Amino acid sequence: MPSEPIILSLNGDGEYVLLCPVCGHDCSHIDSAFTRQGSDPFENGRYDGTEVRESSGWRRSALVIRVEGECCHNWNIVIQQHKGNNFVSVEILPESDG
Ligand SMILES: [Zn+2]
């Protein structure tokens, strides 16, 4: 099992700041959010306010937040519901062109 990426840091004001999971840089931009649709015909809904872009491979749909780091790393934060839990994972994407 891979080690968990560190994606949150507590700043001096007591706020959690999103970090780049590759290099730890603390400046990033939210690019988009979308639904990765699940396979269950009754429980595979699109999350309100998002469009369906991909299929999840899971029974339930996942919410994906795509983030662009000012460090040029890009990643997805994936929230995948499964049996009452919401699993949070990070997918590192190819680097942007700058
Ligand atoms: Zn980075």
Residues whose N, C-alpha, C, O or C-beta is under 5 A from the ligand:
A	BS01	ZN	C20 V22 C23 G24 H25 G69 C71 H73
